[in-house]
């Protein structure tokens, strides 16, 4: 059985040997391979049913996002009223009512 100390020494030596050979390996790799070429979106196809379903579901979610809810933080910082503020003044951007927390008075 190898001790932790011996393992640390051996792994340090192996790492040092790898670092010494790294520049030569990188030079060989870069000289033998050509750079990657750009390709268009039309060159990509999704053939997996699972990935196609995920793409459709994600697209549906993104297309059905409420623009007013997305812009509410920006409009709030500028002091502009949103459509939700005009239609539902006591509701949050997600449509849920704004509940006011009340504590019982000590006399009750």
Secondary structure as UniProt FT lines:
FT   HELIX           4..32
FT   HELIX           41..43
FT   HELIX           49..63
FT   HELIX           67..78
FT   HELIX           83..87
FT   TURN            89..90
FT   TURN            93..94
FT   TURN            106..107
//
